[in-house]
Amino acid sequence: MSQYQELKQACYEANMQLPALGLVLFTFGNASVVDRERRVFAIKPSGVPYATLKAEDIVVLDFANNVVEGSKRPSSDTKTHAVLYSHWEHIGGIVHTHSTYATAWAQAQRDIPILGTTHADHLTVDIPCAPPMDDQMIAGDYEHQTGWQIINEFQRRSLSPEEVEMVLLSNHAPFTWGKTVEKAVYHSAVLEEVARMAYLSCTLRPDVPRLKEALIQKHYERKHGVHSYYGQS
Ligand SMILES: O=C(CO)[C@@H](O)[C@@H](O)COP(=O)(O)O
């Protein structure tokens, strides 16, 4: 019995949520789960179709990207996940997909504007799109640089990765995260839905106005504020 059985199972189950939610095709994406006490994380193996993925295929690595358990090669995006885990101590899980509408906004190199309360229920700012990777980043340790592209963009915009738990990478696709991998999966699904709504709104009305600030705050605070009255908790 693997000492990482529970971690691998949690990573497997999170990965299998992605095709179930319509967020990935074939192998377009990956989810990972971190164990901060043991300073390791589990991630989907590279190039393994979701249709044939098994829990025992999941790969476990340390934060220096050394495989500590697993016979398959880890995701090609492993170093991106490792950089985020190393520098954002609060996150417990990361998801990367190529979900259609979020990826379309990333390819257009556009932030997703806050146009409605569905967006405002989850964050009070536009969903950021990190700038394109430059030739030096592309030619260098690309996946490591991709992680830093995300961190640097959040620092440049003074965004908190504890409040904004999603990002688009120009020309590439989205990454999301959360205190748990389940939250990261949820954020990927919300991001795709908000991206689709925003695209349709902009198509229906090219000059669609941003949501007014009062409504942004009302909806965000209603769900996340000290005096939240959303849900049953
Ligand atoms: O971003 C990409 C490809 O552009 C990758 O996330 C995707 O192909 C999944 O790769 P892995 O199977 O995780 O190595």
The ligand as a Tripos MOL2 file, in Angstrom:
@<TRIPOS>MOLECULE
LIG
   14    13     1     0     0
SMALL
NO_CHARGES

@<TRIPOS>ATOM
      1 O1         -1.0190   23.0420  -21.9410 O.2       1 LIG1
      2 C1         -0.8680   21.9590  -22.4530 C.2       1 LIG1
      3 C2         -0.6560   21.8640  -23.9170 C.3       1 LIG1
      4 O2         -0.7680   23.1590  -24.4860 O.3       1 LIG1
      5 C3         -0.9450   20.7430  -21.5600 C.3       1 LIG1
      6 O3         -1.5650   21.1900  -20.3670 O.3       1 LIG1
      7 C4         -1.8140   19.6080  -22.0340 C.3       1 LIG1
      8 O4         -1.4000   19.1500  -23.2680 O.3       1 LIG1
      9 C5         -1.7350   18.4790  -21.0060 C.3       1 LIG1
     10 O5         -0.3760   18.0120  -20.9770 O.3       1 LIG1
     11 P1         -0.0290   16.7920  -19.9840 P.3       1 LIG1
     12 O6         -0.7780   15.5840  -20.5200 O.co2     1 LIG1
     13 O7         -0.4950   17.1820  -18.6010 O.co2     1 LIG1
     14 O8          1.4730   16.6590  -20.0760 O.co2     1 LIG1
@<TRIPOS>BOND
     1     1     2 2
     2     2     3 1
     3     2     5 1
     4     3     4 1
     5     5     6 1
     6     5     7 1
     7     7     8 1
     8     7     9 1
     9     9    10 1
    10    10    11 1
    11    11    12 2
    12    11    13 1
    13    11    14 1
@<TRIPOS>SUBSTRUCTURE
     1 LIG1         1 GROUP 0 **** ****
